[in-house]
Amino acid sequence: MKNHWSRHRLFVGLAFIVLLASCQKRNVPVQVPDAPREPLLNLAEPHLRDRNFTELRRLASQCLTNTELEEDHDEALYLLVLVHSTPESPHFDLDRAGEYTQRLESTYPSSPYTLPTRLMYDLGRQLQDQQSLVQEVQELSRQLRGSRTELLLSIRTLKERIETLRSEKVMLENHLDLREQEIEALSRELAAARARSKELAEELEVLKEIDLKRNRPR
């Protein structure tokens, strides 16, 4: 596990003071040591605070290609998983995030970033699944609203059709009433015509008998 940088800097500073004092007593030229390298996460912190995922990816990718920074490669993989598993990132890609997660777990199983990386990747998967579920629910809701609208239109059309049929029924009933009245009138006229025809037939028979009596030979 990596040493804490603040303690490391303090140790380096104290060691430098002791070395400087020793060299001054012996009149030995002082050789100033190189400044300690800035940890990757310290460099990444401003970009993380600004949600600059593009710069985070560039920084982490450069670290992975630098063999001199191999001790920070687990941190770089952690940052790459963060970049690719955050939905708001322009580089959101859970497949890539999964590849970096597996690489970290296989290469640095004892790294303190292995477990947080796995949790972060799993959380990204869950967020994606939830987002997909929300989209499905929204689509279903839209379809239901459309179906409801179509149903309401169908019901309204059906009601209008029922009202039309009722009006047509009333008109038909009125028409039938008129036809029944006409039929009754025609029936009465037919009965009267039959009665008149019967009377005429009887009168004709009487006339025939009278005519026969007149023309009978004497």
C-alpha positions as CSV (number, residue, x, y, z in Angstrom):
1,M,0.0,0.0,0.0
2,K,1.3,3.5,-0.8
3,N,2.7,5.7,2.0
4,H,0.7,8.8,2.9
5,W,2.2,11.7,0.9
6,S,2.1,14.3,3.8
7,R,4.1,12.0,6.0
8,H,6.4,11.3,3.1
9,R,7.0,14.9,2.4
10,L,7.7,15.6,6.1
11,F,10.2,12.8,6.2
12,V,11.9,14.0,3.1
13,G,12.1,17.5,4.5
14,L,13.5,16.4,7.8
15,A,16.0,14.2,6.0
16,F,17.1,17.1,3.8
17,I,17.6,19.3,6.9
18,V,19.7,16.7,8.6
19,L,21.7,16.1,5.4
20,L,22.2,19.9,5.0
21,A,23.5,20.3,8.5
22,S,25.8,17.3,8.1
23,C,27.2,18.7,4.9
24,Q,27.7,22.2,6.3
25,K,29.8,20.7,9.2
26,R,32.0,18.8,6.7
27,N,32.0,21.5,4.0
28,V,30.5,19.1,1.5
29,P,28.6,20.5,-1.4
30,V,24.9,20.2,-0.9
31,Q,23.0,18.3,-3.6
32,V,19.3,19.3,-3.6
33,P,17.0,16.2,-4.2
34,D,14.3,16.3,-6.8
35,A,10.9,17.4,-5.6
36,P,8.5,14.5,-4.8
37,R,6.2,13.6,-7.7
38,E,2.6,14.9,-7.4
39,P,0.2,12.0,-6.8
40,L,-2.1,11.3,-9.7
41,L,-5.3,11.8,-7.7
42,N,-4.0,15.3,-6.6
43,L,-3.6,16.1,-10.3
44,A,-7.0,14.7,-11.1
45,E,-8.8,16.5,-8.3
46,P,-9.4,19.8,-10.1
47,H,-10.8,18.0,-13.1
48,L,-13.0,15.9,-11.0
49,R,-14.3,18.9,-9.1
50,D,-15.1,20.6,-12.5
51,R,-16.6,17.4,-13.8
52,N,-14.2,17.6,-16.7
53,F,-14.3,13.9,-17.7
54,T,-12.4,14.4,-20.9
55,E,-9.4,15.8,-19.1
56,L,-9.6,13.0,-16.5
57,R,-9.5,10.4,-19.2
58,R,-6.5,12.1,-20.9
59,L,-4.6,12.3,-17.6
60,A,-5.4,8.7,-16.6
61,S,-4.6,7.3,-20.1
62,Q,-1.2,9.1,-20.1
63,C,-0.4,7.6,-16.7
64,L,-1.1,4.1,-18.0
65,T,1.3,4.5,-20.9
66,N,4.1,5.8,-18.7
67,T,6.0,2.9,-17.2
68,E,7.7,5.3,-14.8
69,L,4.3,5.9,-13.2
70,E,3.5,2.2,-12.7
71,E,2.8,2.7,-9.0
72,D,-0.1,5.0,-10.0
73,H,-1.6,2.7,-12.6
74,D,-4.3,1.4,-10.2
75,E,-5.4,5.0,-9.6
76,A,-5.4,5.6,-13.3
77,L,-7.6,2.5,-13.9
78,Y,-9.9,3.7,-11.1
79,L,-10.2,7.1,-12.8
80,L,-11.0,5.5,-16.2
81,V,-13.7,3.4,-14.7
82,L,-15.1,6.6,-13.1
83,V,-15.0,8.4,-16.5
84,H,-16.7,5.5,-18.4
85,S,-19.3,4.5,-15.7
86,T,-20.7,8.0,-14.9
87,P,-23.9,8.6,-17.0
88,E,-23.3,12.3,-17.4
89,S,-19.8,11.7,-18.8
90,P,-19.5,12.3,-22.6
91,H,-17.4,9.1,-22.5
92,F,-20.0,7.0,-20.8
93,D,-19.4,3.4,-21.9
94,L,-20.0,0.6,-19.4
95,D,-18.3,-2.0,-21.6
96,R,-15.1,0.0,-21.4
97,A,-15.6,0.5,-17.7
98,G,-16.0,-3.2,-17.3
99,E,-12.8,-3.9,-19.1
100,Y,-10.8,-1.5,-16.9
101,T,-12.5,-3.0,-13.8
102,Q,-11.4,-6.5,-14.7
103,R,-7.9,-5.2,-15.6
104,L,-7.6,-3.6,-12.2
105,E,-8.9,-6.7,-10.3
106,S,-6.6,-9.0,-12.2
107,T,-3.5,-6.8,-12.1
108,Y,-3.8,-5.1,-8.7
109,P,-6.0,-7.4,-6.6
110,S,-4.6,-5.9,-3.4
111,S,-5.0,-2.3,-4.4
112,P,-7.2,-0.2,-2.2
113,Y,-9.0,1.0,-5.3
114,T,-10.1,-2.4,-6.4
115,L,-13.2,-2.7,-4.3
116,P,-14.4,0.9,-4.8
117,T,-13.9,0.4,-8.6
118,R,-16.0,-2.7,-8.6
119,L,-18.7,-0.9,-6.6
120,M,-18.6,2.1,-8.9
121,Y,-18.9,-0.1,-12.0
122,D,-21.8,-2.1,-10.5
123,L,-23.5,1.2,-9.5
124,G,-23.1,2.4,-13.1
125,R,-24.8,-0.8,-14.3
126,Q,-27.6,-0.4,-11.9
127,L,-28.1,3.2,-12.9
128,Q,-28.2,2.2,-16.5
129,D,-30.8,-0.5,-15.8
130,Q,-32.9,1.9,-13.8
131,Q,-32.7,4.5,-16.6
132,S,-33.7,1.8,-19.1
133,L,-36.6,0.8,-16.8
134,V,-37.6,4.5,-16.5
135,Q,-37.6,4.8,-20.3
136,E,-39.7,1.7,-20.7
137,V,-42.2,3.0,-18.1
138,Q,-42.3,6.4,-19.9
139,E,-42.9,4.7,-23.2
140,L,-45.6,2.5,-21.7
141,S,-47.2,5.5,-20.1
142,R,-47.1,7.3,-23.5
143,Q,-48.7,4.3,-25.2
144,L,-51.3,4.1,-22.5
145,R,-52.1,7.8,-22.9
146,G,-52.4,7.3,-26.6
147,S,-54.6,4.3,-26.1
148,R,-56.7,6.2,-23.6
149,T,-57.1,9.0,-26.1
150,E,-58.1,6.6,-28.8
151,L,-60.5,4.9,-26.4
152,L,-62.1,8.2,-25.5
153,L,-62.4,9.1,-29.1
154,S,-64.0,5.7,-29.8
155,I,-66.4,6.1,-26.9
156,R,-67.3,9.6,-28.1
157,T,-67.8,8.2,-31.7
158,L,-69.9,5.4,-30.3
159,K,-72.1,7.7,-28.3
160,E,-72.6,9.9,-31.4
161,R,-73.5,6.8,-33.3
162,I,-76.0,5.7,-30.6
163,E,-77.6,9.1,-30.7
164,T,-77.9,8.9,-34.4
165,L,-79.5,5.5,-34.2
166,R,-81.9,6.7,-31.6
167,S,-82.9,9.6,-33.9
168,E,-83.2,7.2,-36.8
169,K,-85.3,4.9,-34.6
170,V,-87.7,7.7,-33.7
171,M,-88.0,8.7,-37.4
172,L,-88.6,5.1,-38.4
173,E,-91.2,4.6,-35.7
174,N,-93.0,7.8,-36.9
175,H,-92.8,6.5,-40.4
176,L,-94.2,3.2,-39.4
177,D,-97.0,4.9,-37.6
178,L,-97.9,6.8,-40.7
179,R,-97.7,3.6,-42.7
180,E,-100.0,1.8,-40.3
181,Q,-102.5,4.6,-40.5
182,E,-102.3,4.4,-44.3
183,I,-102.7,0.6,-44.1
184,E,-105.7,0.9,-41.8
185,A,-107.3,3.5,-44.2
186,L,-106.6,1.3,-47.2
187,S,-108.1,-1.7,-45.3
188,R,-111.2,0.3,-44.5
189,E,-111.4,1.4,-48.2
190,L,-110.9,-2.2,-49.3
191,A,-113.6,-3.5,-47.0
192,A,-116.0,-0.8,-48.2
193,A,-115.1,-1.6,-51.8
194,R,-115.7,-5.3,-51.2
195,A,-119.1,-4.5,-49.5
196,R,-120.0,-2.3,-52.5
197,S,-118.9,-5.0,-54.9
198,K,-121.1,-7.5,-53.1
199,E,-124.0,-5.1,-53.3
200,L,-123.4,-4.5,-57.0
201,A,-123.2,-8.2,-57.5
202,E,-126.6,-8.8,-55.8
203,E,-128.1,-5.9,-57.7
204,L,-126.8,-7.5,-60.9
205,E,-128.4,-10.8,-60.1
206,V,-131.7,-9.1,-59.4
207,L,-131.5,-7.3,-62.7
208,K,-130.6,-10.5,-64.5
209,E,-133.7,-12.2,-63.1
210,I,-135.9,-9.3,-64.1
211,D,-134.4,-9.4,-67.5
212,L,-135.0,-13.1,-67.8
213,K,-138.6,-12.7,-66.7
214,R,-139.1,-10.0,-69.4
215,N,-137.6,-12.0,-72.1
216,R,-139.3,-15.3,-71.2
217,P,-141.6,-16.5,-74.0
218,R,-145.3,-16.5,-73.4
